[in-house]
């Protein structure tokens, strides 16, 4: 009997905010992943990279400021660096957890490029803040040079980039091969390295791909049974933070779309997760998305908690 495939999209709280925190966080995350693997599931892990890619980009930006002979490092390069260093920490934590339980297991990290459409309207309206905080003068100078900036929550100005929809995962066949060979695969970190294809040549673009959108596409193309989006709450709620707040356990695609129309989900946090969940649930018969906390993932797949979105 073929194993069930599960794509697990890790939120930022599964990785920590710096090098030390990350090592601690991935040790806990690895336990959850190996628990699921022990249930006889094929596991594919994706993850965010917000703090990590910001740290790398800041370091690279400061290098340019302090050493004039260094050129600006493009964002896709920083995304690739973050995929590598998060991937190796997560991979080693999972390997150690397998070893601790006397389980023979294979774990691989695949640096992945995700192709976007160069004509995606998101490029006309960049909204995703990245990198260090800037003064108003620095932001104005950037704008004069064609680099978009915006004020970020009263804390200063930041460069903003596009967040286009993922179209194609270029390493998909490699990922499939490894999953079929019994590997736990870590891939599509930070939504993937954003690229466009110019007559077959892959060229990095200044963008950030939403991790949950990339995970939804990956799960659909792998023919996964479950997409698990891990976040900071055990269940999705409507009327969140109000007296009539209601936690949801089961949502049809139809109901989820009605709640979106009612603007029940916050734009910067839960809404993109719900939209990614719907896209996966609609991509094939019997496909389900679970949204829950990291340490509730196994219970959620067993149907005991979390919010499940399905056709």
C-alpha positions in Angstrom: 0.0 0.0 0.0 1.3 3.4 -1.0 2.2 5.7 1.9 0.3 8.9 2.4 2.2 12.0 1.5 2.2 15.0 3.8 3.7 18.4 3.1 4.4 20.3 6.3 4.8 24.1 6.0 6.7 25.3 9.1 6.0 28.7 10.5 8.7 31.1 11.8 8.2 29.9 15.4 9.5 26.5 14.4 12.9 28.0 13.5 13.7 30.8 16.0 15.1 34.2 15.2 18.8 33.8 15.2 21.5 31.1 14.9 21.3 29.9 18.6 17.5 30.1 18.8 17.3 28.2 15.5 19.4 25.3 16.8 17.1 25.0 19.9 13.9 25.4 17.8 14.8 22.8 15.2 15.5 20.2 17.8 11.8 20.5 19.0 10.6 20.7 15.4 12.5 17.5 14.5 10.6 15.5 17.2 7.3 16.4 15.6 8.5 15.5 12.1 9.9 12.2 13.2 6.6 11.4 15.2 4.8 11.8 11.9 7.3 9.8 9.9 6.8 7.0 12.5 3.1 6.9 11.6 4.2 5.6 8.2 3.8 8.9 6.3 6.0 10.3 3.5 7.1 13.7 4.8 8.1 16.8 2.8 9.0 19.8 4.9 8.9 23.5 3.7 9.7 26.5 5.9 9.7 30.2 6.2 12.9 32.3 6.3 11.7 35.8 7.3 14.2 36.5 10.2 17.0 34.5 8.6 16.9 36.1 5.1 16.5 39.5 6.7 19.7 38.9 8.8 21.6 37.8 5.7 20.4 40.7 3.6 21.2 43.2 6.4 24.7 41.7 6.7 25.2 41.9 2.9 23.8 45.5 2.8 26.2 46.6 5.6 29.1 45.0 3.8 28.4 47.2 0.8 28.1 50.3 3.0 31.4 49.7 4.8 33.5 48.2 1.9 33.0 50.1 -1.4 34.7 47.4 -3.5 31.8 45.0 -2.7 28.7 45.0 -4.9 25.1 44.6 -3.7 24.1 41.0 -3.2 20.7 40.3 -4.9 17.8 39.0 -2.8 17.5 35.6 -4.6 21.1 34.9 -3.5 20.2 35.7 0.1 17.2 33.4 -0.1 19.5 30.6 -1.4 21.9 31.2 1.5 19.0 31.1 4.0 17.7 27.8 2.4 21.1 26.3 2.9 21.7 27.2 6.5 18.2 26.5 7.7 18.1 23.3 5.7 21.3 21.9 7.2 20.2 22.7 10.8 16.8 21.1 10.3 18.3 18.1 8.4 20.8 17.4 11.1 18.2 17.8 13.9 15.9 15.3 12.1 18.9 12.9 11.5 19.8 13.1 15.2 16.2 12.5 16.3 16.0 9.4 14.0 19.3 8.2 15.5 18.0 8.8 19.1 15.1 6.5 18.3 17.2 3.8 16.5 15.4 4.5 13.3 17.1 4.1 9.9 16.2 7.2 8.0 17.3 9.4 5.1 17.0 13.1 5.1 17.8 15.5 2.3 17.7 19.3 1.7 17.1 20.5 -1.8 17.8 24.1 -2.6 14.8 24.9 -4.8 14.1 27.5 -7.4 10.5 28.5 -7.9 9.5 30.1 -11.2 7.2 33.1 -11.3 5.6 35.0 -14.2 7.6 38.1 -15.1 4.3 39.8 -16.0 2.7 39.0 -12.6 0.9 42.2 -11.5 2.6 41.9 -8.1 5.7 43.4 -9.7 3.8 46.6 -10.4 2.8 46.8 -6.7 5.5 45.6 -4.4 4.3 45.1 -0.8 6.6 42.8 1.0 9.1 44.6 3.4 12.6 43.2 3.6 16.0 44.1 5.0 17.0 46.7 7.6 15.1 49.8 8.7 16.0 52.9 6.7 15.9 56.6 7.5 13.5 58.8 5.5 16.5 60.2 3.6 17.8 56.7 2.7 14.3 55.7 1.6 14.0 58.8 -0.6 17.4 58.1 -2.1 16.3 54.5 -2.9 13.0 55.7 -4.5 15.0 58.1 -6.7 17.0 55.1 -7.8 13.9 53.1 -8.6 13.9 51.0 -5.4 10.5 51.0 -3.8 10.3 51.7 0.0 7.4 52.1 2.4 7.0 53.1 6.0 6.7 50.0 8.2 4.4 50.1 11.3 5.9 53.4 12.6 9.4 51.8 13.0 11.0 53.4 10.0 11.2 52.8 6.2 12.0 49.5 4.5 12.6 48.3 1.0 9.6 46.5 -0.4 9.6 43.8 -3.1 7.0 42.0 -5.1 5.3 38.8 -3.8 4.3 37.0 -7.1 2.4 33.7 -7.3 4.5 30.6 -7.7 4.0 28.9 -11.1 6.5 26.0 -11.2 8.9 24.3 -8.8 12.0 23.7 -11.0 13.4 20.9 -8.8 10.1 19.0 -8.6 11.4 15.8 -10.3 14.4 15.6 -7.9 12.1 16.1 -4.9 9.8 13.3 -6.2 12.7 10.9 -6.7 14.0 11.5 -3.2 10.5 11.1 -1.6 10.0 7.9 -3.6 13.3 6.6 -2.3 12.1 7.1 1.3 13.8 10.4 2.2 12.3 13.1 4.4 12.8 16.1 2.1 13.3 19.7 3.1 12.7 22.1 0.3 11.0 25.3 -1.0 12.5 27.2 2.0 11.3 30.8 2.2 8.9 30.0 -0.7 11.8 29.1 -2.9 14.4 31.1 -4.7 12.4 33.4 -7.0 13.3 33.0 -10.7 12.0 33.7 -14.2 12.8 31.7 -17.3 14.5 33.6 -20.1 14.6 31.2 -23.1 15.4 28.4 -20.7 17.9 30.3 -18.6 16.8 30.7 -15.0 17.3 34.3 -13.7 16.8 35.4 -10.1 14.3 38.2 -9.5 13.9 40.7 -6.7 10.9 39.1 -5.0 9.7 37.1 -2.1 7.3 34.1 -2.7 4.8 33.4 0.0 5.9 30.2 1.7 2.3 28.9 2.0 1.5 29.5 -1.6 4.7 27.6 -2.6 3.8 24.8 -0.2 0.3 24.5 -1.7 1.7 24.3 -5.2 4.3 21.7 -4.1 1.7 19.6 -2.3 -0.6 19.7 -5.4 2.2 18.7 -7.8 3.5 15.9 -5.6 -0.1 14.5 -5.3 0.1 14.9 -1.5 -2.9 13.8 0.6 -2.4 16.5 3.3 -0.9 20.0 3.4 -0.2 20.9 7.0 0.2 24.7 7.6 1.7 25.2 11.0 1.1 28.6 12.6 0.7 30.3 16.0 -2.8 29.1 16.8 -4.3 25.7 17.3 -7.4 26.4 15.2 -8.6 29.1 12.8 -11.3 31.5 14.2 -14.0 33.8 12.9 -14.7 37.0 14.7 -11.2 36.7 16.0 -10.5 38.7 19.3 -14.2 39.6 19.6 -16.8 38.5 22.2 -18.4 36.2 19.7 -15.1 34.6 18.5 -15.6 31.0 17.3 -13.0 28.4 16.7 -13.5 26.3 13.6 -12.6 22.6 13.3 -14.0 21.7 9.9 -14.4 24.0 6.9 -15.5 23.3 3.4 -13.9 25.3 0.6 -17.3 26.9 0.0 -17.6 28.1 3.7 -14.0 29.3 3.7 -14.7 31.4 0.6 -17.8 32.9 2.3 -15.7 33.9 5.3 -13.1 35.4 3.1 -15.8 37.5 1.4 -16.9 38.6 4.9 -13.2 39.7 5.6 -13.0 37.3 8.6 -9.3 36.6 8.1 -6.5 39.2 8.7 -4.7 40.1 5.4 -1.1 39.9 6.7 -1.5 36.7 8.7 -4.4 34.2 8.3 -5.8 35.2 5.0 -2.9 33.9 2.8 -2.9 30.6 4.7 -6.6 30.1 4.1 -6.2 31.0 0.4 -3.3 28.5 0.1 -5.3 25.9 1.9 -8.3 26.3 -0.5 -6.0 26.0 -3.6 -4.6 22.7 -2.3 -8.0 21.3 -1.3 -9.4 22.2 -4.8 -6.4 20.7 -6.6 -7.6 17.1 -6.4 -10.1 14.7 -4.9 -9.7 13.9 -1.2 -7.0 16.5 -0.6 -7.2 18.2 2.8 -5.4 21.1 4.4 -4.8 21.2 8.2 -4.0 24.5 10.0 -2.7 24.1 13.5 0.2 24.5 16.0 3.5 22.7 15.5 3.0 20.4 18.6 -0.5 19.5 17.6 0.3 18.4 14.0 0.1 14.6 14.8 -3.2 15.1 16.6 -4.5 17.2 13.8 -3.8 14.6 11.1 -5.5 12.1 13.4 -8.6 14.4 13.3 -8.4 15.4 16.9 -7.7 19.1 16.6 -6.8 21.9 14.2 -8.9 23.3 11.4 -9.3 21.0 8.3 -10.3 22.6 5.0 -11.6 20.3 2.3 -13.9 20.1 -0.8 
